[in-house]
Amino acid sequence: MSLPPAGRIDAFAAIERTALSIEGQLTPKEIRFLCLLAAFPTCAGEVLEIGSFKGRSTTVLAKAASLAGQGAVVAVDPLTSPAATDPSLGGQSSGWADFQANLERAGVRARVEFYRERSSALAARRPAARRIRLLWIDGDHTAAGAKADLAFFAPFLADGAIVALHDVLHNDGGPARVFAEDLLLSPGFGPAGLCGSIGWSQWFADPAGCVPYRRAKLRLYRRLQRFIPYVAFGGDIDGWAKLGYKLARARIPHGEVSPAAWRAKVRFHPLAA
Ligand SMILES: C[S@@+](CC[C@H](N)C(=O)[O-])C[C@H]1O[C@@H](n2cnc3c(N)ncnc32)[C@H](O)[C@@H]1O
């Protein structure tokens, strides 16, 4: 059963506390924003996560989606940190045991339909009828990896779906490029923004619906254009370049997003919960 909007927002603080008890890099501000994306469906469809690690964002998505009366969220990760950009497993060969234990402790194990494999494998056999209303991309952060993840699952987006990528404002570079080139410069994406290092945008089946958002998207794109040269090839940033990186990053709006402001910015499909 879905909670009224104020009840959903009130529940975010408890989700944030649980999520912060799980190893991961999502910040409190990002957790609250991810709660918002999951708890307020913009259209009918599933929540799909690429890249679960120890289950921090998985837990947020599962708990927040349930506030809207939604069933299990889908998550995919081989849990072996296969990409060069992945966090370390601290000597373990797999994060599976920790992931399961964390989901169990958070009380969301039954709310996650988990696939222990690469995103490409899941996408290859996904039935066309399973539409996605929130695509959360937090897997391989190389430019090729993040681009491929969007391409694998874009055909399954429902009209009005949100696509969100983590680590857009990070030195890995891939998510920044995909956010800038494939969301902001795409005629198919409308409202867009950042909260912390989460870059998001809403996809419309009819690109005409995106036209009113072009100027705002281009403004954001220009800010990212100054940032991308510092992160385009990944790796550490030192010396004067670090100063330039920080200045370029500071000029990109990425502060806290209020639930009211976000809900006024996106469009809700009549069938959304
Ligand atoms: C940055 S971590 C995810 C963090 C997680 N979302 C959280 O909240 O803590 C990246 C994860 O992506 C996974 N990954 C890397 N390549 C992948 C791929 N091709 N398909 C699915 N997952 C992948 C890694 O195993 C790793 O656990």
The ligand as a Gaussian input file, in Angstrom:
#p B3LYP/6-31G(d) Opt

LIG

0 1
 C       30.484000       1.952000      -7.295000
 S       30.053000       0.313000      -6.971000
 C       28.337000       0.354000      -6.667000
 C       28.004000       1.044000      -5.376000
 C       26.599000       0.797000      -4.884000
 N       25.607000       1.300000      -5.808000
 C       26.430000       1.404000      -3.508000
 O       25.438000       2.120000      -3.267000
 O       27.277000       1.173000      -2.648000
 C       30.179000      -0.408000      -8.565000
 C       29.679000      -1.828000      -8.654000
 O       29.473000      -2.102000     -10.031000
 C       29.693000      -3.470000     -10.242000
 N       29.928000      -3.669000     -11.679000
 C       31.047000      -3.421000     -12.391000
 N       30.867000      -3.764000     -13.669000
 C       29.586000      -4.208000     -13.778000
 C       28.788000      -4.692000     -14.850000
 N       29.284000      -4.801000     -16.099000
 N       27.521000      -5.071000     -14.603000
 C       27.010000      -4.958000     -13.346000
 N       27.713000      -4.506000     -12.296000
 C       28.992000      -4.141000     -12.505000
 C       30.860000      -3.801000      -9.363000
 O       30.923000      -5.198000      -9.065000
 C       30.614000      -2.907000      -8.141000
 O       30.021000      -3.629000      -7.103000

